[in-house]
């Protein structure tokens, strides 16, 4: 899904905007899908922002709108800020760049300029070196990098529909994906999965690259690669999926937490975090709860790893021996009470309250069982309950209900 840069600014001015009805929402989504289909199944995020600029839309709602559009087969292009691209060219990200993204470093520039061999330490550093990884790195390492003149020539041919030129641009930049993907290892996805997602971003970047803009393909494609990798992490890394807008909020809170810890010399309290994030304490606690990773019941406990966490977690669904005895005795007393009723009355009570299978029936369902009307079943039930409420009879189970 597309980068939502600029969406938060729209959503934050809700007081000046009108509430959007369901009919208006559907109509606007249809217009956007129509525009996207007329543009080779592609639409810019800026077009979506503009369509809803005058409406009271939250970030979460905007995220859902984007998903609806993508589910219709329309690709959403993120807003690519040229000032950020210029900063990336010089090795510095500007403005509202992703807090979780590092700038293009000298190491990457050297790879591009010096055609560093793929088996070099810098490409393997920080990632697992199992056989599939080495095989992939060896394979893409055989593809030579491009000079600026070759890149411009191939990009021009690609723009004119040359598929071979497009494939050559993609293959020559696969090691760029590796350099970016290795920075995101250890976050819930395997290295090769990260590379695969990054390659999808690279393909999009190559398809949309315009050499006339004056930027190198590696600079432009980096935006798409990172967007694809971070999106995949948000969607797939957690056992329980967290919406992208909430992942961004969690990252923002984590960054503030680290900053305050350094400044204060201790872990900031919920109140201090809330003040610096301009949120309520309840909201901060809610975000912390969402950010928590689920613990596996198979987690080893103790030094010898002979016990698992599940061994120490009480099962609230298990009935205690005392409770089990009470349940058996209560059932016996209920059966004894029902024996005082006529056969039809007993059957109606059993069916209406689900005493045999735990599935209570409606008056209509019981009526069909006996081939009588709902009203007749209601009368039989009322008569049976009056008998059961008799003080002499009800005394048998009254102690269980106190």
Helices and strands as residue ranges (DSSP letters): H 7-11, G 14-16, H 22-37, E 42-44, H 45-51, H 59-71, E 75-77, H 82-89, H 106-114, H 121-124, H 131-140, H 148-159, H 163-172, H 174-181, G 182-184, H 191-208, G 211-213, H 217-236, H 244-264, H 270-277, H 281-291, E 300-301, E 307-308, G 309-312, H 321-338, H 343-353, H 363-370, H 374-388, H 391-398, G 399-401
